[in-house]
């Protein structure tokens, strides 16, 4: 159905005269008449009756009017959902409890007037494809994995270095430590079932293992963070790594400990990715917010993989 004819019908119904509807729509009265006639042919009934005072809705016209208004409202919402500046800013992050989630919470508190859509894509390849297609506006990722540079139309900026922490149960040999050095972790079993080959986080931990001679096991299915916490709490020989800003909640009886890792402190490099020509005004606001809140990178005593140093 031609929405121009529907819009003309609603204008004529509200005005009660074709001439006034023509003035409102900035068209001729003849154009209004032609549009109404075309709509009447489409629906197969008369919608108006001409009277000395103008045009009155027929019974069929009265029945059609609320549906015509809803058609126009739906069309407006459809256009608004994709029109830059009117649709929500779409941002991708790895998980709802991640450090990126905390960054977006802070942004939302600072700019509650900006509508947000948050999605969670699996890996950097899916995120980059979604950015390039316009499905999302930005993504939080660890970028520039070895041999896999970003496309030329994608920009990135490092926005957060998140310190790693060791997460262990109450019976673990290191449970009483206030902090542990990377060297102290050699020989301990670190279990991370969420490591998937080819992902950016697995590339990070592969380099961590190679650099410091650690043992990280990715065996078994990944049943999510709750199952991981249960296993770590019940298994004295196991530990896992968690980002220092990853938000976790566990039962009080678990007695889990989050212990800082030092000498050097491994940090996970979060970057924001976006397409160079993305015109969404809220994207610029997000970038400015993150730039103002970002801490310095490459601080003394920290470690990141070589591929992240230049970011």
VEXBA-325215 format. One record per residue: residue number from 1; residue in three letters; chain; x, y, z of N, C-alpha, C in turn. Coordinates in pm, whole numbers. Example, Ala and Ser with C-alpha at 12.3 -4.5 7.8 and 13.67 -1.06 7.14 Angstrom:
REM residues 2
SITE    k    r  c     n_u     n_v     n_w    ca_u    ca_v    ca_w     c_u     c_v     c_w
SITE    1  ALA  A    1319    -569     780    1230    -450     780    1320    -330     780
SITE    2  SER  A    1285    -225     708    1367    -106     714    1290       3     787
***
This chain:
REM residues 311
SITE    k    r  c     n_u     n_v     n_w    ca_u    ca_v    ca_w     c_u     c_v     c_w
SITE    1  UNK  A      85    -120       0       0       0       0      88     125       0
SITE    2  UNK  A      53     221     -85     130     345     -96     105     431      27
SITE    3  UNK  A     211     455     104     195     532     228     160     678     201
SITE    4  UNK  A     197     731      85     158     869      53       6     880      43
SITE    5  UNK  A     -57     779     -14    -204     784     -23    -267     771     116
SITE    6  UNK  A    -208     689     200    -259     674     337    -241     804     413
SITE    7  UNK  A    -125     866     398     -99     994     467    -196    1101     419
SITE    8  UNK  A    -226    1101     291    -321    1198     236    -461    1172     288
SITE    9  UNK  A    -498    1046     298    -629    1011     353    -644    1062     497
SITE   10  UNK  A    -543    1041     579    -550    1086     719    -558    1238     726
SITE   11  UNK  A    -479    1306     642    -482    1453     643    -620    1505     602
SITE   12  UNK  A    -681    1442     500    -812    1485     454    -920    1454     559
SITE   13  UNK  A    -907    1340     626   -1003    1306     730    -995    1405     846
SITE   14  UNK  A    -874    1445     882    -857    1539     993    -905    1679     954
SITE   15  UNK  A    -879    1719     830    -914    1855     787   -1061    1866     749
SITE   16  UNK  A   -1119    1758     697   -1258    1762     652   -1274    1826     515
SITE   17  UNK  A   -1164    1867     454   -1166    1929     320   -1040    1889     245
SITE   18  UNK  A   -1056    1858     116    -940    1824      35    -847    1944      19
SITE   19  UNK  A    -905    2064      11    -824    2184      -9    -731    2208     110
SITE   20  UNK  A    -784    2194     232    -700    2214     349    -594    2104     360
SITE   21  UNK  A    -630    1982     325    -533    1874     326    -421    1900     226
SITE   22  UNK  A    -458    1955     108    -357    1988       8    -260    2093      61
SITE   23  UNK  A    -313    2194     130    -226    2298     187    -133    2240     292
SITE   24  UNK  A    -183    2149     375    -100    2088     479      11    2002     420
SITE   25  UNK  A     -20    1932     311      77    1842     249     163    1911     145
SITE   26  UNK  A     135    2039     117     210    2116      17     199    2053    -121
SITE   27  UNK  A      76    2011    -157      47    1960    -291     -80    2029    -341
SITE   28  UNK  A    -116    2000    -465    -238    2059    -520    -360    1981    -474
SITE   29  UNK  A    -477    2048    -483    -602    1979    -448    -627    1864    -544
SITE   30  UNK  A    -587    1881    -670    -602    1773    -768    -520    1651    -727
SITE   31  UNK  A    -399    1675    -673    -314    1564    -629    -380    1489    -513
SITE   32  UNK  A    -442    1563    -422    -512    1499    -310    -625    1411    -364
SITE   33  UNK  A    -702    1464    -457    -813    1387    -513    -764    1260    -580
SITE   34  UNK  A    -655    1270    -655    -601    1152    -724    -552    1047    -624
SITE   35  UNK  A    -487    1093    -516    -436     999    -417    -551     928    -345
SITE   36  UNK  A    -655    1003    -311    -769     941    -244    -836     841    -336
SITE   37  UNK  A    -850     876    -465    -912     784    -562    -827     657    -575
SITE   38  UNK  A    -693     671    -577    -606     554    -587    -619     465    -465
SITE   39  UNK  A    -630     527    -345    -645     447    -224    -779     374    -223
SITE   40  UNK  A    -885     443    -270   -1017     379    -276   -1015     260    -372
SITE   41  UNK  A    -939     271    -480    -927     156    -571    -854      41    -502
SITE   42  UNK  A    -750      74    -423    -673     -30    -354    -760    -106    -254
SITE   43  UNK  A    -840     -33    -176    -918     -99     -71   -1054    -146    -120
SITE   44  UNK  A   -1098     -97    -236   -1222    -144    -298   -1349     -85    -242
SITE   45  UNK  A   -1339      27    -169   -1459      91    -114   -1444     242    -124
SITE   46  UNK  A   -1555     314    -112   -1551     460    -102   -1515     498      40
SITE   47  UNK  A   -1424     593      54   -1378     637     186   -1435     774     224
SITE   48  UNK  A   -1470     854     124   -1524     988     148   -1653    1009      70
SITE   49  UNK  A   -1738    1093     126   -1855    1143      56   -1843    1294      46
SITE   50  UNK  A   -1857    1347     -76   -1850    1493     -94   -1978    1558     -43
SITE   51  UNK  A   -1961    1666      33   -2076    1742      85   -2052    1890      59
SITE   52  UNK  A   -2155    1974      73   -2134    2119      55   -2028    2176     149
SITE   53  UNK  A   -2006    2109     262   -1908    2161     358   -1769    2102     339
SITE   54  UNK  A   -1755    2007     248   -1624    1950     224   -1631    1803     193
SITE   55  UNK  A   -1561    1723     276   -1556    1577     254   -1577    1508     388
SITE   56  UNK  A   -1671    1416     391   -1699    1342     514   -1664    1195     493
SITE   57  UNK  A   -1617    1133     599   -1584     991     593   -1710     907     579
SITE   58  UNK  A   -1703     807     494   -1810     707     489   -1793     613     609
SITE   59  UNK  A   -1887     522     624   -1874     422     731   -1745     342     713
SITE   60  UNK  A   -1715     307     586   -1590     235     560   -1469     322     590
SITE   61  UNK  A   -1479     451     558   -1369     543     588   -1344     556     737
SITE   62  UNK  A   -1453     560     815   -1438     566     960   -1373     440    1014
SITE   63  UNK  A   -1408     325     957   -1347     199    1001   -1199     192     964
SITE   64  UNK  A   -1165     251     848   -1027     244     800    -935     342     872
SITE   65  UNK  A    -989     453     924    -906     562     977    -810     518    1088
SITE   66  UNK  A    -853     447    1193    -756     410    1297    -645     319    1246
SITE   67  UNK  A    -678     233    1149    -574     147    1092    -476     229    1008
SITE   68  UNK  A    -528     330     938    -440     417     859    -344     492     951
SITE   69  UNK  A    -393     540    1064    -304     609    1159    -196     514    1210
SITE   70  UNK  A    -235     389    1238    -137     292    1288     -33     258    1180
SITE   71  UNK  A     -77     251    1053      19     228     945     126     336     942
SITE   72  UNK  A      84     461     959     180     572     957     272     568    1078
SITE   73  UNK  A     217     530    1194     301     519    1314     405     409    1298
SITE   74  UNK  A     364     294    1242     457     184    1221     566     225    1123
SITE   75  UNK  A     527     295    1017     626     340     918     726     435     982
SITE   76  UNK  A     678     525    1067     768     619    1134     865     546    1226
SITE   77  UNK  A     814     446    1299     902     371    1388    1004     291    1308
SITE   78  UNK  A     962     237    1194    1054     158    1112    1169     243    1061
SITE   79  UNK  A    1137     363    1013    1242     453     964    1330     498    1080
SITE   80  UNK  A    1268     530    1193    1344     575    1308    1440     471    1362
SITE   81  UNK  A    1407     342    1342    1493     236    1394    1626     227    1323
SITE   82  UNK  A    1637     284    1203    1762     277    1127    1818     413    1092
SITE   83  UNK  A    1745     518    1119    1793     651    1083    1898     697    1183
SITE   84  UNK  A    2017     729    1134    2126     772    1220    2084     893    1301
SITE   85  UNK  A    2116     886    1430    2081     996    1519    1950     974    1590
SITE   86  UNK  A    1864     886    1535    1736     858    1598    1730     716    1654
SITE   87  UNK  A    1802     625    1592    1802     489    1642    1902     478    1758
SITE   88  UNK  A    1886     373    1841    1981     354    1951    2123     328    1902
SITE   89  UNK  A    2219     361    1985    2359     326    1958    2376     178    1991
SITE   90  UNK  A    2422     100    1892    2435     -45    1911    2580     -80    1941
SITE   91  UNK  A    2603    -139    2059    2738    -168    2105    2749    -315    2143
SITE   92  UNK  A    2859    -376    2101    2884    -517    2130    2987    -531    2241
SITE   93  UNK  A    2965    -630    2327    3063    -667    2429    3063    -818    2444
SITE   94  UNK  A    3167    -874    2504    3180   -1019    2511    3079   -1081    2607
SITE   95  UNK  A    3059   -1018    2723    2972   -1078    2824    2912    -970    2911
SITE   96  UNK  A    2800   -1003    2975    2729    -904    3055    2801    -869    3184
SITE   97  UNK  A    2893    -954    3230    2966    -927    3354    3107    -876    3329
SITE   98  UNK  A    3138    -843    3206    3274    -805    3169    3304    -661    3206
SITE   99  UNK  A    3433    -627    3195    3475    -489    3221    3409    -393    3124
SITE  100  UNK  A    3388    -437    2999    3321    -351    2901    3180    -316    2945
SITE  101  UNK  A    3113    -411    3010    2980    -383    3063    2986    -272    3166
SITE  102  UNK  A    3089    -274    3251    3105    -166    3348    3129     -32    3281
SITE  103  UNK  A    3207     -32    3173    3230      93    3099    3100     148    3042
SITE  104  UNK  A    3016      58    2988    2890     104    2930    2790     147    3036
SITE  105  UNK  A    2795      85    3154    2711     132    3263    2748     276    3301
SITE  106  UNK  A    2879     301    3308    2925     436    3339    2883     536    3233
SITE  107  UNK  A    2891     496    3107    2848     584    2998    2700     613    3007
SITE  108  UNK  A    2620     510    3037    2475     531    3047    2439     623    3163
SITE  109  UNK  A    2510     610    3274    2483     701    3387    2519     844    3351
SITE  110  UNK  A    2626     861    3274    2668     996    3235    2580    1055    3126
SITE  111  UNK  A    2520     969    3041    2440    1015    2928    2310     935    2920
SITE  112  UNK  A    2221     951    3018    2096     873    3017    2005     908    2901
SITE  113  UNK  A    2029    1021    2834    1944    1060    2722    1973     979    2595
SITE  114  UNK  A    2084     907    2590    2122     830    2472    2067     688    2483
SITE  115  UNK  A    1987     649    2385    1934     512    2381    2044     415    2339
SITE  116  UNK  A    2050     301    2407    2152     201    2380    2089      66    2350
SITE  117  UNK  A    2148      -5    2255    2121    -146    2233    2252    -220    2255
SITE  118  UNK  A    2254    -316    2347    2374    -392    2375    2358    -533    2320
SITE  119  UNK  A    2457    -578    2243    2456    -714    2190    2583    -784    2235
SITE  120  UNK  A    2586    -917    2224    2702    -995    2266    2736   -1093    2155
SITE  121  UNK  A    2832   -1056    2073    2878   -1141    1966    2992   -1229    2016
SITE  122  UNK  A    3019   -1337    1944    3111   -1437    1999    3257   -1396    1990
SITE  123  UNK  A    3303   -1354    1872    3446   -1327    1859    3468   -1203    1773
SITE  124  UNK  A    3595   -1169    1755    3628   -1044    1688    3590   -1047    1540
SITE  125  UNK  A    3595   -1163    1477    3558   -1170    1335    3411   -1136    1315
SITE  126  UNK  A    3325   -1190    1401    3182   -1158    1392    3159   -1010    1425
SITE  127  UNK  A    3234    -959    1523    3218    -818    1561    3259    -725    1447
SITE  128  UNK  A    3373    -753    1385    3420    -669    1275    3324    -674    1157
SITE  129  UNK  A    3273    -794    1126    3177    -805    1016    3050    -725    1046
SITE  130  UNK  A    3004    -728    1171    2884    -654    1208    2908    -504    1204
SITE  131  UNK  A    3027    -460    1242    3061    -317    1233    3062    -273    1087
SITE  132  UNK  A    3124    -352    1001    3136    -314     860    3002    -312     790
SITE  133  UNK  A    2910    -401     831    2779    -407     768    2683    -302     822
SITE  134  UNK  A    2719    -239     936    2629    -142     998    2533    -205    1098
SITE  135  UNK  A    2546    -337    1124    2458    -402    1221    2483    -351    1362
SITE  136  UNK  A    2608    -315    1392    2642    -253    1520    2729    -131    1492
SITE  137  UNK  A    2738     -43    1592    2817      79    1577    2957      64    1634
SITE  138  UNK  A    2974     -17    1738    3103     -28    1804    3111    -161    1878
SITE  139  UNK  A    3235    -201    1912    3257    -326    1984    3377    -311    2075
SITE  140  UNK  A    3371    -374    2192    3485    -380    2283    3556    -512    2260
SITE  141  UNK  A    3683    -505    2219    3760    -625    2188    3907    -605    2220
SITE  142  UNK  A    3980    -717    2233    4126    -713    2229    4164    -736    2083
SITE  143  UNK  A    4231    -638    2022    4245    -639    1876    4387    -670    1833
SITE  144  UNK  A    4404    -674    1700    4535    -689    1636    4605    -818    1676
SITE  145  UNK  A    4534    -930    1665    4597   -1058    1691    4703   -1085    1586
SITE  146  UNK  A    4802   -1167    1618    4911   -1191    1523    4859   -1241    1388
SITE  147  UNK  A    4904   -1174    1281    4868   -1215    1147    4726   -1182    1105
SITE  148  UNK  A    4650   -1110    1189    4511   -1078    1156    4485    -930    1184
SITE  149  UNK  A    4543    -843    1101    4521    -699    1122    4377    -659    1095
SITE  150  UNK  A    4336    -547    1151    4202    -497    1127    4188    -444     985
SITE  151  UNK  A    4071    -453     924    4050    -391     792    4075    -240     799
SITE  152  UNK  A    4108    -182     684    4145     -42     680    4030      52     718
SITE  153  UNK  A    3906       6     701    3793      93     733    3751      85     879
SITE  154  UNK  A    3824       8     961    3792      -7    1102    3896      68    1186
SITE  155  UNK  A    3849     154    1274    3934     226    1370    3929     154    1503
SITE  156  UNK  A    4035     169    1582    4034     116    1718    4116     206    1808
SITE  157  UNK  A    4079     207    1935    4156     280    2035    4150     202    2165
SITE  158  UNK  A    4263     190    2232    4268     116    2358    4203     200    2467
SITE  159  UNK  A    4107     140    2538    4031     218    2636    4047     167    2778
SITE  160  UNK  A    4098      46    2797    4109      -6    2933    4210    -119    2937
SITE  161  UNK  A    4306    -111    3031    4393    -223    3064    4342    -284    3194
SITE  162  UNK  A    4288    -405    3185    4225    -468    3301    4320    -569    3365
SITE  163  UNK  A    4361    -547    3489    4452    -641    3556    4387    -778    3573
SITE  164  UNK  A    4466    -883    3554    4418   -1018    3581    4426   -1047    3730
SITE  165  UNK  A    4333   -1129    3777    4336   -1180    3913    4326   -1331    3909
SITE  166  UNK  A    4385   -1394    4011    4373   -1538    4027    4252   -1566    4115
SITE  167  UNK  A    4163   -1652    4069    4046   -1689    4146    4064   -1832    4196
SITE  168  UNK  A    4059   -1851    4329    4085   -1983    4387    3987   -2010    4500
SITE  169  UNK  A    3976   -2139    4537    3890   -2179    4648    3962   -2170    4781
SITE  170  UNK  A    3890   -2190    4891    3949   -2171    5024    4055   -2273    5060
SITE  171  UNK  A    4058   -2388    4992    4157   -2491    5025    4277   -2491    4931
SITE  172  UNK  A    4285   -2396    4843    4397   -2389    4749    4524   -2352    4824
SITE  173  UNK  A    4640   -2397    4772    4767   -2371    4839    4800   -2223    4849
SITE  174  UNK  A    4743   -2140    4760    4772   -1997    4761    4660   -1915    4825
SITE  175  UNK  A    4567   -1982    4891    4448   -1913    4941    4479   -1805    5043
SITE  176  UNK  A    4589   -1817    5115    4622   -1717    5216    4704   -1600    5166
SITE  177  UNK  A    4740   -1599    5038    4828   -1494    4985    4751   -1366    4958
SITE  178  UNK  A    4815   -1251    4987    4756   -1121    4951    4774   -1091    4804
SITE  179  UNK  A    4882   -1142    4746    4908   -1130    4603    5001   -1245    4564
SITE  180  UNK  A    5008   -1273    4435    5098   -1377    4386    5174   -1322    4266
SITE  181  UNK  A    5297   -1363    4252    5374   -1325    4134    5345   -1424    4022
SITE  182  UNK  A    5373   -1383    3901    5353   -1473    3788    5439   -1598    3805
SITE  183  UNK  A    5561   -1581    3857    5650   -1694    3875    5593   -1796    3973
SITE  184  UNK  A    5520   -1750    4075    5460   -1841    4172    5353   -1931    4111
SITE  185  UNK  A    5299   -1890    3997    5190   -1967    3935    5240   -2085    3853
SITE  186  UNK  A    5371   -2088    3825    5426   -2200    3749    5402   -2330    3825
SITE  187  UNK  A    5349   -2429    3757    5322   -2557    3819    5181   -2571    3874
SITE  188  UNK  A    5110   -2461    3891    4971   -2468    3936    4877   -2490    3816
SITE  189  UNK  A    4769   -2564    3839    4672   -2591    3733    4573   -2475    3725
SITE  190  UNK  A    4571   -2409    3612    4477   -2299    3587    4377   -2347    3483
SITE  191  UNK  A    4250   -2350    3522    4146   -2409    3437    4059   -2300    3378
SITE  192  UNK  A    4051   -2297    3244    3972   -2196    3174    3899   -2262    3059
SITE  193  UNK  A    3784   -2325    3087    3712   -2398    2982    3653   -2308    2874
SITE  194  UNK  A    3654   -2176    2892    3600   -2085    2792    3696   -2048    2682
SITE  195  UNK  A    3819   -2102    2685    3916   -2069    2581    3883   -2145    2453
SITE  196  UNK  A    3856   -2070    2347    3817   -2128    2219    3924   -2092    2116
SITE  197  UNK  A    3982   -2190    2046    4085   -2159    1947    4037   -2056    1845
SITE  198  UNK  A    4125   -1962    1811    4095   -1862    1710    4034   -1734    1764
SITE  199  UNK  A    4000   -1730    1893    3941   -1609    1950    4049   -1518    2005
SITE  200  UNK  A    4015   -1391    2022    4115   -1295    2069    4157   -1321    2212
SITE  201  UNK  A    4064   -1371    2297    4104   -1397    2436    4194   -1520    2446
SITE  202  UNK  A    4174   -1619    2359    4263   -1734    2359    4401   -1695    2309
SITE  203  UNK  A    4410   -1605    2210    4540   -1556    2164    4614   -1488    2278
SITE  204  UNK  A    4542   -1414    2360    4604   -1345    2475    4662   -1447    2572
SITE  205  UNK  A    4583   -1547    2611    4629   -1643    2711    4736   -1737    2653
SITE  206  UNK  A    4734   -1765    2524    4841   -1843    2462    4975   -1770    2478
SITE  207  UNK  A    4974   -1639    2456    5097   -1562    2473    5140   -1555    2619
SITE  208  UNK  A    5043   -1548    2710    5075   -1546    2853    5144   -1676    2893
SITE  209  UNK  A    5091   -1789    2846    5150   -1919    2874    5291   -1928    2818
SITE  210  UNK  A    5309   -1885    2693    5440   -1893    2629    5543   -1804    2698
SITE  211  UNK  A    5500   -1688    2746    5592   -1592    2807    5639   -1638    2945
SITE  212  UNK  A    5550   -1699    3024    5583   -1725    3165    5580   -1873    3203
SITE  213  UNK  A    5561   -1961    3106    5567   -2104    3135    5456   -2152    3225
SITE  214  UNK  A    5337   -2097    3209    5223   -2138    3291    5153   -2259    3231
SITE  215  UNK  A    5065   -2318    3309    4984   -2431    3263    4838   -2391    3268
SITE  216  UNK  A    4777   -2372    3150    4635   -2339    3143    4564   -2453    3070
SITE  217  UNK  A    4463   -2509    3134    4385   -2617    3077    4250   -2564    3030
SITE  218  UNK  A    4212   -2602    2910    4081   -2560    2856    3991   -2680    2833
SITE  219  UNK  A    4017   -2788    2906    3942   -2913    2885    3800   -2902    2941
SITE  220  UNK  A    3712   -2986    2885    3576   -2993    2935    3485   -2889    2873
SITE  221  UNK  A    3355   -2914    2879    3259   -2817    2824    3253   -2690    2909
SITE  222  UNK  A    3218   -2580    2845    3203   -2453    2915    3056   -2435    2952
SITE  223  UNK  A    3023   -2456    3079    2886   -2443    3125    2857   -2304    3182
SITE  224  UNK  A    2950   -2210    3163    2927   -2075    3211    2997   -2047    3343
SITE  225  UNK  A    2989   -1921    3385    3065   -1877    3501    3017   -1942    3631
SITE  226  UNK  A    2887   -1968    3646    2838   -2026    3771    2896   -2166    3792
SITE  227  UNK  A    2896   -2248    3688    2954   -2382    3699    3104   -2375    3723
SITE  228  UNK  A    3171   -2280    3661    3314   -2261    3683    3342   -2228    3829
SITE  229  UNK  A    3264   -2137    3886    3284   -2098    4026    3260   -2215    4119
SITE  230  UNK  A    3158   -2295    4091    3131   -2413    4174    3250   -2509    4174
SITE  231  UNK  A    3308   -2531    4055    3419   -2625    4043    3544   -2573    4113
SITE  232  UNK  A    3573   -2446    4095    3691   -2387    4159    3677   -2393    4312
SITE  233  UNK  A    3557   -2366    4362    3535   -2369    4507    3555   -2509    4564
SITE  234  UNK  A    3519   -2613    4488    3522   -2750    4539    3651   -2825    4509
SITE  235  UNK  A    3741   -2767    4429    3860   -2838    4383    3986   -2764    4427
SITE  236  UNK  A    4051   -2808    4532    4167   -2735    4584    4281   -2720    4484
SITE  237  UNK  A    4294   -2811    4389    4407   -2806    4296    4386   -2711    4179
SITE  238  UNK  A    4264   -2657    4163    4234   -2575    4046    4227   -2427    4081
SITE  239  UNK  A    4268   -2346    3983    4252   -2201    3990    4206   -2155    3853
SITE  240  UNK  A    4165   -2030    3843    4130   -1974    3712    4166   -1827    3713
SITE  241  UNK  A    4176   -1769    3595    4200   -1626    3582    4068   -1553    3561
SITE  242  UNK  A    4056   -1437    3620    3943   -1348    3600    3994   -1206    3584
SITE  243  UNK  A    3928   -1127    3502    3960    -986    3494    3926    -917    3625
SITE  244  UNK  A    4010    -825    3666    3989    -757    3793    3860    -678    3799
SITE  245  UNK  A    3805    -640    3682    3680    -564    3681    3561    -649    3635
SITE  246  UNK  A    3583    -779    3622    3472    -869    3592    3388    -886    3717
SITE  247  UNK  A    3259    -866    3705    3170    -872    3821    3119   -1014    3841
SITE  248  UNK  A    3143   -1066    3960    3103   -1202    3991    3028   -1206    4123
SITE  249  UNK  A    2931   -1297    4133    2858   -1321    4257    2854   -1471    4278
SITE  250  UNK  A    2889   -1514    4400    2885   -1657    4430    2829   -1679    4569
SITE  251  UNK  A    2781   -1801    4598    2727   -1829    4731    2830   -1806    4841
SITE  252  UNK  A    2786   -1761    4957    2878   -1729    5066    2961   -1850    5107
SITE  253  UNK  A    2905   -1969    5097    2977   -2088    5138    3092   -2127    5047
SITE  254  UNK  A    3101   -2067    4929    3211   -2101    4838    3346   -2056    4893
SITE  255  UNK  A    3350   -1943    4960    3475   -1894    5017    3582   -1863    4914
SITE  256  UNK  A    3544   -1821    4795    3641   -1794    4689    3726   -1671    4721
SITE  257  UNK  A    3847   -1670    4670    3939   -1557    4686    3980   -1504    4549
SITE  258  UNK  A    3982   -1372    4536    4036   -1307    4416    4169   -1244    4457
SITE  259  UNK  A    4277   -1291    4396    4411   -1251    4438    4482   -1179    4323
SITE  260  UNK  A    4534   -1058    4347    4608    -987    4242    4733   -1062    4198
SITE  261  UNK  A    4766   -1051    4070    4886   -1112    4013    4985    -999    3984
SITE  262  UNK  A    5112   -1018    4023    5212    -911    4013    5343    -963    3953
SITE  263  UNK  A    5431    -868    3931    5574    -893    3894    5594    -981    3772
SITE  264  UNK  A    5551    -939    3653    5470    -821    3623    5321    -851    3638
SITE  265  UNK  A    5241    -745    3634    5096    -760    3640    5041    -780    3498
SITE  266  UNK  A    4988    -898    3466    4927    -914    3333    4798    -832    3325
SITE  267  UNK  A    4785    -757    3217    4663    -679    3197    4602    -717    3062
SITE  268  UNK  A    4470    -719    3060    4399    -752    2935    4362    -622    2865
SITE  269  UNK  A    4406    -604    2739    4388    -476    2670    4255    -466    2596
SITE  270  UNK  A    4160    -393    2654    4031    -372    2589    4039    -252    2495
SITE  271  UNK  A    3993    -268    2373    3987    -158    2276    3844    -139    2228
SITE  272  UNK  A    3814     -18    2184    3687      10    2118    3709      11    1968
SITE  273  UNK  A    3625     -61    1894    3633     -67    1748    3510      -1    1688
SITE  274  UNK  A    3528      70    1576    3416     128    1505    3456     153    1359
SITE  275  UNK  A    3360     174    1273    3387     202    1133    3417     350    1115
SITE  276  UNK  A    3519     381    1035    3566     518    1021    3456     615     979
SITE  277  UNK  A    3366     571     892    3266     662     836    3132     654     907
SITE  278  UNK  A    3127     593    1025    3000     583    1099    2961     722    1150
SITE  279  UNK  A    2843     776    1107    2807     912    1144    2721     925    1269
SITE  280  UNK  A    2693     813    1338    2603     821    1453    2658     920    1556
SITE  281  UNK  A    2583    1025    1590    2636    1127    1682    2669    1072    1820
SITE  282  UNK  A    2597     970    1865    2624     915    1998    2756     838    2002
SITE  283  UNK  A    2805     793    1886    2933     724    1883    3046     819    1923
SITE  284  UNK  A    3041     942    1872    3141    1041    1911    3134    1071    2060
SITE  285  UNK  A    3013    1074    2115    2997    1098    2258    3056     983    2339
SITE  286  UNK  A    3034     859    2294    3092     743    2363    3244     748    2360
SITE  287  UNK  A    3301     779    2245    3446     785    2234    3505     892    2325
SITE  288  UNK  A    3439    1007    2331    3488    1114    2418    3479    1073    2564
SITE  289  UNK  A    3370    1005    2601    3353     959    2739    3463     860    2776
SITE  290  UNK  A    3491     765    2689    3593     665    2718    3733     727    2722
SITE  291  UNK  A    3758     825    2635    3889     892    2635    3911     966    2767
SITE  292  UNK  A    3804    1028    2818    3818    1103    2943    3839    1010    3062
SITE  293  UNK  A    3783     888    3054    3790     795    3167    3908     699    3159
SITE  294  UNK  A    3976     694    3044    4081     594    3022    4204     624    3106
SITE  295  UNK  A    4261     518    3163    4388     530    3233    4501     509    3134
SITE  296  UNK  A    4622     546    3173    4737     532    3086    4767     386    3055
SITE  297  UNK  A    4822     361    2937    4857     226    2897    5007     206    2910
SITE  298  UNK  A    5045      80    2919    5187      50    2924    5253      96    3052
SITE  299  UNK  A    5179      94    3162    5235     137    3290    5347      42    3332
SITE  300  UNK  A    5443      95    3408    5554      14    3454    5501    -103    3538
SITE  301  UNK  A    5563    -220    3518    5524    -336    3596    5406    -413    3542
SITE  302  UNK  A    5359    -378    3421    5248    -451    3361    5297    -528    3238
SITE  303  UNK  A    5216    -624    3196    5249    -704    3078    5128    -719    2989
SITE  304  UNK  A    5150    -702    2857    5053    -736    2754    5129    -805    2642
SITE  305  UNK  A    5062    -881    2556    5132    -942    2442    5195    -836    2352
SITE  306  UNK  A    5296    -875    2278    5364    -781    2189    5267    -717    2091
SITE  307  UNK  A    5165    -792    2043    5074    -738    1943    4982    -631    2000
SITE  308  UNK  A    4977    -617    2131    4891    -516    2191    4967    -391    2233
SITE  309  UNK  A    5100    -396    2230    5180    -285    2283    5156    -156    2205
SITE  310  UNK  A    5138    -168    2073    5124     -46    1990    4984      12    1997
SITE  311  UNK  A    4893     -53    2062    4754      -6    2064    4732      93    2178
***
